[in-house]
Amino acid sequence: MPYTDAWKFLAGLGLFLYGMGQLEMVLKTVSGRSLKLFLKRNTQNLFKSIVGSAIITGIVQSSSVVSLIVLAFVESGIITFRNAMGVILGTNLGTTLDSWIVASIGFKLDIDSYALSIIAITSICMFFFQKRKKLYNLFAVFFALGILFLGLGYMKDGAMELVKGVDLKSYSAYGTFVFVIIGFIITTIIQSSSATVAITLTAIYSGVLDFPSAAAMVIGSEIGTSIKLLLLGSKGSADKKRVAYGNFYYNIFTAAIAYIFMHWIIYVIEQYIGIQDHLIGLVFFQTTINTLSIVLFVPFLNIFSKWLEKRFQSEHDRHNSYISDNLPVLPVIAIDALRNEVHQLLNKSRKFSRQLLNFEAPANQGLFDNLKALAQTPVNIEEEYYKLKQTEGDILEYHTLILENNPGKQDSNLMQLYVNAGRQSVYAAKAIKDIAHNLKEFNASANEILFGQCQLIQDEWMAFEAVLKTILESVKKEDLSVLVQQSYNDALLLEEQHRKKVMTQLKAGELNEIDASTVLNVYRAMFSCKKSLLSAIGNLDSEAVLQQPYNL
């Protein structure tokens, strides 16, 4: 077996995958917002979900892209989980469009000459139109297609020679199921069912595979393409897992149905429909099994969705938040429970801020404590902040459940203040999260003024924490509003002092314009955090101000 032909086939596969990737990237860039808006508008019922996702997947030629957008939609509550499953059904059908193009054009024309001319013209045009984005993207689409078809040509030529040294038909002795496994492995590795189908079409065209063996490879690719989404969704929220595993189970269902009825479907395609061209026949087979699986699966979609919801019920999203389970919903006892949950969120937000500002450990730790601190896992900022946001979301959901039990107007107003306090607690955490990278830069800076900001910020925050502790331990409610207002005035005065000091350092040349702007932004964020925390405390104890929102 000549090595040149093997490398030519692999080079063709590489170019095909590169072309697919470039086409996907350009189409996402060109139609990113419109694609999402189209999906949003066309996923509000099951039928629209299936048809809309099939159309979009056919255009962008990536079921993964559409599926990932749908995961984000499910997370944000834009579409229901049931309609998300409709999208999954449609994406499998949409991916067959590329197979039809490859089978009907890629093997019917002298694609090498067409591909080279397309690549030559579009690459030159891309060079001259780099600043004209619309034209550049248009040429980029055709450039990607040219690369894709050039790779297909190399694969075809390489396979024609490889067939002389490789006898895949020998695997037929093990039955067609071995080709299902081959299709699954190839698709799992390259994560493109379209590429696997292109390889399979090449094998049929070159005489390496017969129709049933090629059909079995296509069946295997149906499962392999779901592995990427399964890995991406397996560690997310419950809904994310439901979509990812739903896609995986559905593709197994499709593969099982297709394999069971494979020989009958092939018989119908050849004898009743009269398609004798195995290239077109294979693509028709792929389209048929995906259409058939949708028809068979839709009547059981509600049952399947409910099963998935039960299957992942033990890993409810509240495990990603701090709110308690099984809270009461009767207003007479639920109001205090709501306040307690918001108060815990406030404390978690304060802890989050302390962790980012590096105050969790006392300064006088011993050797053992320092070694223990080194062994601890660093704070995952995004993950911890996500938990805070998820907690707020769960509090909002809990608040909605209480309102369904018709609390009085006074209780409703009081609960709204508690909900506002939760929002302000998350605002406070976000303010610190947004400057965490600036504090790290200060700590690593060679500029002594910037380096000194870290210790200054820590000292000021410890003083502010002491003030918060005094406020929270205040016994007399009438004293609380006075303490909160005084603390706010002090924070505002301190922020103004920092602003004047930074401006003085800027004029003296001790800080450049960028550093000065960064320091001012950091202190402004610190002030916003303090203001939000004080407002949250004020709203949590709003009985002292006749149940009116506490605004600073």
C-alpha positions as CSV (number, residue, x, y, z in Angstrom):
1,M,0.0,0.0,0.0
2,P,1.7,3.2,-1.2
3,Y,2.1,5.7,1.7
4,T,1.5,8.6,-0.7
5,D,-2.0,7.5,-1.3
6,A,-2.7,7.1,2.4
7,W,-1.3,10.6,3.1
8,K,-3.4,12.0,0.2
9,F,-6.5,10.5,1.7
10,L,-5.7,11.9,5.2
11,A,-4.8,15.3,3.7
12,G,-8.1,15.3,2.0
13,L,-9.9,14.5,5.2
14,G,-8.0,17.3,7.0
15,L,-8.9,19.8,4.3
16,F,-12.5,18.6,4.4
17,L,-12.7,19.1,8.2
18,Y,-10.9,22.5,7.9
19,G,-13.4,23.6,5.2
20,M,-16.3,22.5,7.4
21,G,-14.9,24.3,10.4
22,Q,-14.3,27.5,8.4
23,L,-17.7,27.4,6.8
24,E,-19.3,26.9,10.3
25,M,-17.3,29.8,11.7
26,V,-18.1,32.2,8.9
27,L,-21.8,31.4,8.9
28,K,-21.9,31.9,12.7
29,T,-20.2,35.3,12.3
30,V,-22.5,36.4,9.5
31,S,-25.7,35.2,11.0
32,G,-25.0,34.9,14.7
33,R,-27.7,37.2,16.0
34,S,-30.2,36.4,13.2
35,L,-29.6,32.7,13.7
36,K,-30.4,33.0,17.4
37,L,-33.5,35.2,16.7
38,F,-34.7,32.7,14.1
39,L,-34.4,29.9,16.6
40,K,-36.0,31.9,19.4
41,R,-39.0,32.7,17.2
42,N,-39.3,29.2,15.8
43,T,-38.9,27.1,18.9
44,Q,-42.1,28.1,20.7
45,N,-43.9,24.9,19.8
46,L,-42.8,21.3,19.0
47,F,-43.5,21.5,15.2
48,K,-41.7,24.8,14.8
49,S,-38.8,23.5,16.9
50,I,-38.3,20.5,14.6
51,V,-38.7,22.4,11.3
52,G,-36.8,25.5,12.5
53,S,-33.8,23.6,13.8
54,A,-33.7,21.5,10.6
55,I,-33.5,24.6,8.5
56,I,-30.9,26.3,10.6
57,T,-28.7,23.2,10.8
58,G,-29.0,22.8,7.0
59,I,-27.7,26.3,6.6
60,V,-24.9,26.4,9.1
61,Q,-24.1,22.6,8.7
62,S,-23.4,22.1,12.3
63,S,-25.8,20.3,14.6
64,S,-23.4,21.1,17.5
65,V,-23.7,24.8,17.0
66,V,-27.5,24.7,17.0
67,S,-27.6,22.3,20.0
68,L,-25.3,24.6,22.0
69,I,-27.5,27.6,21.3
70,V,-30.5,25.6,22.5
71,L,-28.7,24.6,25.7
72,A,-28.2,28.3,26.4
73,F,-31.9,29.0,25.6
74,V,-33.0,26.3,28.0
75,E,-30.7,27.6,30.7
76,S,-32.2,31.1,30.4
77,G,-35.8,29.9,30.2
78,I,-36.4,31.1,26.6
79,I,-37.7,27.7,25.4
80,T,-39.1,24.7,27.3
81,F,-37.2,21.5,27.7
82,R,-39.8,19.7,25.5
83,N,-39.3,22.1,22.7
84,A,-35.6,21.8,23.1
85,M,-36.0,18.1,22.4
86,G,-37.8,19.1,19.2
87,V,-34.8,21.0,18.2
88,I,-32.6,18.0,18.7
89,L,-34.9,15.9,16.5
90,G,-34.6,18.6,13.8
91,T,-30.8,19.0,13.8
92,N,-30.3,15.3,12.8
93,L,-32.5,15.9,9.7
94,G,-30.8,19.2,8.9
95,T,-27.3,17.6,8.7
96,T,-28.4,15.5,5.8
97,L,-28.3,18.6,3.5
98,D,-24.6,18.5,3.3
99,S,-24.6,14.8,2.4
100,W,-27.0,15.6,-0.5
101,I,-24.6,18.3,-1.8
102,V,-21.6,16.0,-1.5
103,A,-23.3,13.1,-3.2
104,S,-25.0,15.0,-6.0
105,I,-22.2,17.4,-6.8
106,G,-19.0,16.3,-5.2
107,F,-18.8,13.0,-7.1
108,K,-20.5,14.0,-10.3
109,L,-18.2,16.8,-11.4
110,D,-14.4,17.3,-11.8
111,I,-14.4,19.0,-8.4
112,D,-10.6,19.4,-8.3
113,S,-10.6,22.0,-11.1
114,Y,-13.6,23.8,-9.8
115,A,-12.3,23.8,-6.2
116,L,-8.9,25.2,-7.3
117,S,-10.4,28.0,-9.3
118,I,-12.8,28.9,-6.4
119,I,-9.9,28.9,-3.9
120,A,-7.7,31.0,-6.2
121,I,-10.3,33.7,-6.9
122,T,-11.8,33.9,-3.4
123,S,-8.5,33.9,-1.5
124,I,-7.2,36.8,-3.7
125,C,-10.5,38.7,-3.2
126,M,-10.4,38.1,0.6
127,F,-6.9,39.7,0.6
128,F,-8.1,42.8,-1.1
129,F,-11.4,43.2,0.7
130,Q,-10.3,42.6,4.3
131,K,-11.8,45.9,5.4
132,R,-15.1,45.4,3.7
133,K,-16.6,42.8,6.0
134,K,-19.7,41.9,4.0
135,L,-17.7,41.2,0.9
136,Y,-15.0,39.5,2.8
137,N,-17.4,37.1,4.6
138,L,-19.1,36.3,1.3
139,F,-15.8,35.3,-0.3
140,A,-14.9,33.5,2.9
141,V,-18.0,31.3,2.5
142,F,-17.0,30.2,-1.0
143,F,-13.3,29.8,0.0
144,A,-14.4,27.4,2.7
145,L,-16.5,25.5,0.2
146,G,-13.6,25.4,-2.2
147,I,-11.3,23.9,0.5
148,L,-14.1,21.4,1.5
149,F,-14.4,20.2,-2.1
150,L,-10.7,20.1,-2.7
151,G,-10.4,17.9,0.4
152,L,-13.2,15.7,-1.0
153,G,-11.3,15.4,-4.3
154,Y,-8.1,14.3,-2.5
155,M,-10.1,11.8,-0.4
156,K,-11.7,10.4,-3.6
157,D,-8.3,10.1,-5.4
158,G,-6.5,8.6,-2.4
159,A,-9.3,6.1,-1.8
160,M,-9.2,4.9,-5.4
161,E,-5.6,3.7,-4.9
162,L,-6.1,2.6,-1.3
163,V,-8.8,0.2,-2.3
164,K,-6.1,-1.9,-4.0
165,G,-4.3,-2.5,-0.7
166,V,-7.2,-2.3,1.8
167,D,-10.0,-4.8,1.8
168,L,-12.7,-3.5,4.1
169,K,-15.0,-6.1,2.7
170,S,-13.1,-8.7,4.7
171,Y,-14.8,-7.1,7.8
172,S,-18.2,-8.2,6.3
173,A,-17.5,-11.7,7.7
174,Y,-18.2,-10.2,11.2
175,G,-21.5,-8.8,10.0
176,T,-22.6,-5.2,9.3
177,F,-22.6,-4.3,13.0
178,V,-18.8,-3.9,12.9
179,F,-19.3,-1.0,10.4
180,V,-21.7,0.6,12.9
181,I,-18.9,0.6,15.4
182,I,-16.4,2.0,12.8
183,G,-18.8,4.8,12.0
184,F,-19.3,5.6,15.7
185,I,-15.5,5.6,16.4
186,I,-14.7,7.8,13.4
187,T,-17.4,10.4,14.2
188,T,-16.5,10.4,17.9
189,I,-12.9,11.2,17.0
190,I,-13.5,13.9,14.3
191,Q,-16.9,15.0,15.7
192,S,-18.5,15.6,12.3
193,S,-21.1,13.2,11.0
194,S,-21.0,15.0,7.7
195,A,-17.3,14.1,7.4
196,T,-18.0,10.5,8.3
197,V,-20.7,10.4,5.6
198,A,-18.3,11.9,3.1
199,I,-15.7,9.2,4.0
200,T,-18.4,6.6,3.6
201,L,-19.5,8.0,0.2
202,T,-15.9,8.0,-0.9
203,A,-15.7,4.3,0.1
204,I,-18.8,3.4,-1.9
205,Y,-17.6,5.4,-4.9
206,S,-14.2,3.6,-4.8
207,G,-15.8,0.2,-4.4
208,V,-14.4,-0.4,-0.9
209,L,-17.8,-0.8,0.7
210,D,-21.1,-2.2,-0.5
211,F,-24.4,-0.4,0.3
212,P,-25.4,-2.3,3.5
213,S,-21.9,-1.8,5.0
214,A,-21.9,1.9,4.1
215,A,-25.4,2.3,5.6
216,A,-24.2,0.7,8.8
217,M,-21.4,3.3,9.0
218,V,-23.9,6.1,8.6
219,I,-25.9,4.6,11.5
220,G,-22.8,4.6,13.7
221,S,-22.2,8.3,12.9
222,E,-25.7,9.1,14.2
223,I,-24.5,8.1,17.7
224,G,-21.0,9.5,17.5
225,T,-22.1,13.0,16.7
226,S,-23.9,13.2,20.1
227,I,-20.8,12.6,22.2
228,K,-19.6,16.2,22.1
229,L,-22.9,17.5,23.4
230,L,-23.1,14.8,26.0
231,L,-19.7,15.8,27.4
232,L,-20.5,19.5,27.3
233,G,-23.9,19.1,29.0
234,S,-23.0,16.3,31.5
235,K,-21.7,18.7,34.2
236,G,-24.2,21.5,33.7
237,S,-27.6,22.2,35.3
238,A,-30.4,19.6,35.3
239,D,-32.0,21.0,32.1
240,K,-28.6,21.0,30.4
241,K,-28.2,17.3,31.3
242,R,-31.7,16.5,30.1
243,V,-31.0,18.0,26.7
244,A,-27.6,16.4,26.4
245,Y,-28.7,13.0,27.5
246,G,-31.9,13.3,25.6
247,N,-29.9,13.9,22.4
248,F,-27.7,10.9,23.2
249,Y,-30.6,8.5,23.9
250,Y,-32.6,9.8,20.9
251,N,-29.6,9.0,18.6
252,I,-29.3,5.5,20.1
253,F,-33.0,5.1,19.3
254,T,-32.5,6.3,15.8
255,A,-29.5,4.0,15.3
256,A,-31.4,1.0,16.7
257,I,-34.5,1.5,14.5
258,A,-32.3,2.1,11.5
259,Y,-30.2,-1.0,12.1
260,I,-33.2,-3.2,12.7
261,F,-34.9,-2.1,9.5
262,M,-31.8,-1.4,7.5
263,H,-32.1,-4.2,4.9
264,W,-35.8,-3.5,4.4
265,I,-35.2,0.2,3.9
266,I,-32.4,-0.5,1.4
267,Y,-34.7,-2.9,-0.4
268,V,-37.4,-0.3,-0.7
269,I,-34.9,2.4,-1.9
270,E,-33.5,0.1,-4.6
271,Q,-36.6,-1.9,-5.7
272,Y,-39.6,0.4,-5.1
273,I,-38.2,3.9,-5.3
274,G,-35.7,2.7,-8.0
275,I,-32.5,4.5,-6.9
276,Q,-29.7,2.4,-8.3
277,D,-27.0,5.0,-7.7
278,H,-25.5,3.9,-4.3
279,L,-24.2,7.5,-3.6
280,I,-27.7,9.0,-3.8
281,G,-29.2,5.8,-2.3
282,L,-26.9,6.2,0.8
283,V,-27.9,9.8,1.4
284,F,-31.6,8.9,0.8
285,F,-31.1,6.2,3.5
286,Q,-29.7,8.7,5.9
287,T,-32.6,11.1,5.3
288,T,-35.1,8.3,5.6
289,I,-33.9,7.0,9.0
290,N,-33.8,10.5,10.5
291,T,-37.3,11.3,9.2
292,L,-38.6,7.9,10.3
293,S,-37.2,8.3,13.8
294,I,-38.9,11.7,14.2
295,V,-42.2,10.2,13.1
296,L,-41.9,7.3,15.6
297,F,-40.4,9.4,18.4
298,V,-42.7,12.4,18.5
299,P,-45.8,10.6,20.0
300,F,-43.7,9.5,22.9
301,L,-41.9,12.8,23.4
302,N,-43.9,13.8,26.5
303,I,-43.3,10.5,28.2
304,F,-39.6,10.7,27.3
305,S,-39.4,14.3,28.6
306,K,-41.0,13.4,31.9
307,W,-38.7,10.4,32.3
308,L,-35.7,12.6,31.8
309,E,-37.0,15.1,34.3
310,K,-37.4,12.4,36.9
311,R,-34.0,10.9,35.9
312,F,-32.2,14.2,36.8
313,Q,-34.5,15.4,39.6
314,S,-31.9,14.5,42.3
315,E,-29.5,16.9,40.7
316,H,-31.8,19.9,40.8
317,D,-30.3,23.3,40.0
318,R,-30.6,24.3,43.6
319,H,-27.4,22.2,44.2
320,N,-25.7,25.0,42.3
321,S,-27.1,27.6,44.7
322,Y,-27.3,28.1,48.4
323,I,-31.0,28.1,49.0
324,S,-32.6,25.5,51.2
325,D,-35.0,22.8,49.9
326,N,-38.6,22.1,51.0
327,L,-39.3,25.6,52.2
328,P,-42.9,26.5,53.4
329,V,-45.2,28.4,51.0
330,L,-47.9,29.6,53.4
331,P,-47.4,33.3,53.8
332,V,-47.8,33.2,57.6
333,I,-44.5,31.3,57.9
334,A,-43.0,31.7,54.4
335,I,-42.2,35.4,54.8
336,D,-39.7,34.8,57.6
337,A,-38.3,31.9,55.6
338,L,-37.8,34.2,52.6
339,R,-36.1,36.7,54.7
340,N,-33.7,34.1,56.2
341,E,-32.8,32.9,52.7
342,V,-32.0,36.4,51.5
343,H,-30.0,37.0,54.7
344,Q,-28.0,33.9,53.9
345,L,-27.4,35.2,50.4
346,L,-26.2,38.5,51.8
347,N,-23.7,36.7,54.0
348,K,-22.6,34.5,51.1
349,S,-22.0,37.7,49.0
350,R,-19.9,39.2,51.8
351,K,-17.9,35.9,52.0
352,F,-17.4,36.0,48.3
353,S,-16.1,39.5,48.5
354,R,-13.7,38.6,51.3
355,Q,-12.4,35.6,49.4
356,L,-11.6,37.7,46.3
357,L,-10.0,40.4,48.4
358,N,-8.0,37.7,50.2
359,F,-9.1,38.3,53.8
360,E,-10.4,34.8,54.7
361,A,-7.3,34.0,56.8
362,P,-6.1,36.1,59.7
363,A,-2.7,37.8,59.3
364,N,-1.2,36.0,62.3
365,Q,-1.6,32.4,61.1
366,G,1.0,29.8,62.2
367,L,3.0,27.5,60.0
368,F,0.4,24.7,60.1
369,D,-2.4,27.1,59.1
370,N,-0.3,28.5,56.2
371,L,0.4,25.0,54.9
372,K,-3.3,24.2,55.2
373,A,-4.2,27.3,53.2
374,L,-1.8,26.4,50.5
375,A,-3.5,23.0,50.1
376,Q,-6.9,24.5,49.7
377,T,-8.5,24.7,46.3
378,P,-8.5,28.3,44.9
379,V,-11.8,30.1,44.6
380,N,-13.4,29.5,41.2
381,I,-14.7,33.1,40.7
382,E,-17.2,32.3,37.9
383,E,-18.5,29.2,39.6
384,E,-19.1,30.9,42.9
385,Y,-20.7,33.9,41.3
386,Y,-22.9,31.6,39.3
387,K,-24.1,30.0,42.5
388,L,-25.0,33.4,43.9
389,K,-27.0,34.2,40.8
390,Q,-28.6,30.8,40.9
391,T,-29.5,31.4,44.5
392,E,-31.2,34.7,43.6
393,G,-33.1,32.9,40.8
394,D,-34.3,30.3,43.3
395,I,-35.3,33.0,45.7
396,L,-37.4,34.6,43.0
397,E,-39.0,31.3,42.2
398,Y,-39.8,30.8,45.9
399,H,-41.2,34.3,46.1
400,T,-43.5,33.4,43.2
401,L,-44.7,30.3,44.9
402,I,-45.6,32.3,48.0
403,L,-47.5,34.9,46.0
404,E,-49.7,32.0,44.6
405,N,-51.1,31.6,48.1
406,N,-52.5,35.2,48.1
407,P,-50.6,37.0,50.9
408,G,-52.0,40.4,52.0
409,K,-50.8,43.7,50.5
410,Q,-48.6,44.5,53.5
411,D,-46.9,41.1,53.4
412,S,-46.4,41.3,49.6
413,N,-44.7,44.7,49.9
414,L,-42.4,43.3,52.6
415,M,-41.5,40.3,50.5
416,Q,-40.7,42.6,47.6
417,L,-38.2,44.4,49.8
418,Y,-36.5,41.2,50.7
419,V,-36.3,40.2,47.0
420,N,-34.7,43.6,46.3
421,A,-32.2,42.9,49.1
422,G,-31.3,39.7,47.3
423,R,-30.7,41.6,44.1
424,Q,-28.5,44.1,45.8
425,S,-26.5,41.3,47.4
426,V,-25.7,40.0,44.0
427,Y,-24.9,43.5,42.7
428,A,-22.4,43.8,45.5
429,A,-20.7,40.5,44.5
430,K,-20.6,41.4,40.8
431,A,-18.9,44.7,41.6
432,I,-16.0,42.8,43.3
433,K,-15.9,40.1,40.7
434,D,-15.4,42.7,38.0
435,I,-12.3,44.1,39.6
436,A,-10.7,40.8,40.8
437,H,-8.3,40.8,37.8
438,N,-7.3,44.4,38.6
439,L,-6.4,43.5,42.1
440,K,-4.2,40.7,40.8
441,E,-2.5,43.1,38.5
442,F,-1.9,45.5,41.4
443,N,-0.4,42.7,43.5
444,A,2.1,41.8,40.7
445,S,2.9,45.4,39.6
446,A,6.4,46.9,39.8
447,N,4.8,50.3,40.5
448,E,4.9,50.8,44.2
449,I,1.7,52.9,44.2
450,L,-0.3,50.3,42.4
451,F,1.2,47.5,44.6
452,G,0.3,49.4,47.7
453,Q,-3.4,49.6,46.6
454,C,-4.0,46.0,47.6
455,Q,-3.0,46.4,51.2
456,L,-4.9,49.7,51.4
457,I,-8.1,48.1,49.9
458,Q,-7.8,45.1,52.3
459,D,-7.4,47.4,55.3
460,E,-10.4,49.5,54.3
461,W,-12.6,46.5,53.6
462,M,-11.8,45.0,57.0
463,A,-12.8,48.3,58.6
464,F,-16.0,48.2,56.6
465,E,-16.7,44.6,57.6
466,A,-16.4,45.7,61.2
467,V,-19.0,48.4,60.5
468,L,-21.4,45.9,58.9
469,K,-21.0,43.6,61.9
470,T,-22.0,46.4,64.2
471,I,-25.0,47.3,62.1
472,L,-26.2,43.7,61.9
473,E,-25.9,43.2,65.6
474,S,-27.8,46.4,66.3
475,V,-30.6,45.6,68.7
476,K,-32.6,48.8,68.3
477,K,-34.3,49.1,64.9
478,E,-34.4,52.8,65.1
479,D,-30.6,52.8,65.3
480,L,-30.2,50.7,62.2
481,S,-31.2,53.3,59.6
482,V,-29.0,55.9,61.3
483,L,-26.0,53.5,61.2
484,V,-26.6,52.5,57.6
485,Q,-26.9,56.1,56.4
486,Q,-23.7,57.1,58.3
487,S,-21.8,54.2,56.9
488,Y,-22.9,55.2,53.4
489,N,-21.8,58.8,54.0
490,D,-18.4,57.5,55.2
491,A,-18.0,55.3,52.1
492,L,-18.9,58.1,49.8
493,L,-16.4,60.5,51.5
494,L,-13.7,57.8,51.3
495,E,-14.3,57.3,47.6
496,E,-14.0,61.0,47.0
497,Q,-10.7,61.2,48.9
498,H,-9.3,58.4,46.8
499,R,-10.4,60.2,43.6
500,K,-8.6,63.4,44.7
501,K,-5.5,61.4,45.7
502,V,-5.3,59.6,42.3
503,M,-5.7,62.8,40.4
504,T,-2.9,64.3,42.4
505,Q,-0.7,61.3,41.6
506,L,-1.6,61.6,37.9
507,K,-0.6,65.2,37.8
508,A,2.7,64.4,39.6
509,G,3.5,61.7,37.0
510,E,3.4,59.0,39.6
511,L,0.6,57.2,37.7
512,N,0.0,57.2,34.0
513,E,-3.5,57.8,32.5
514,I,-4.3,54.1,32.1
515,D,-3.3,53.2,35.7
516,A,-5.1,56.2,37.1
517,S,-8.3,55.2,35.3
518,T,-8.0,51.6,36.5
519,V,-7.5,52.7,40.2
520,L,-10.5,55.0,40.0
521,N,-12.6,52.2,38.5
522,V,-11.5,49.9,41.3
523,Y,-12.5,52.3,44.0
524,R,-15.7,53.1,42.3
525,A,-16.6,49.4,42.2
526,M,-15.7,49.1,45.9
527,F,-18.0,52.0,46.7
528,S,-20.8,50.3,44.6
529,C,-20.3,47.1,46.5
530,K,-20.5,48.9,49.9
531,K,-23.6,50.8,48.8
532,S,-25.4,47.6,47.6
533,L,-24.6,45.8,50.8
534,L,-25.8,48.6,53.0
535,S,-29.0,48.9,50.9
536,A,-29.6,45.2,51.2
537,I,-29.3,45.4,55.0
538,G,-31.6,48.4,55.0
539,N,-34.3,46.5,53.0
540,L,-34.0,43.4,55.1
541,D,-35.0,45.4,58.1
542,S,-37.5,47.7,56.5
543,E,-40.0,47.4,59.3
544,A,-37.9,50.2,60.8
545,V,-38.7,52.5,57.9
546,L,-42.5,51.6,57.6
547,Q,-41.9,49.0,54.9
548,Q,-40.6,51.4,52.3
549,P,-37.7,50.6,50.0
550,Y,-34.4,51.6,51.6
551,N,-32.6,53.7,49.0
552,L,-29.2,55.2,49.4
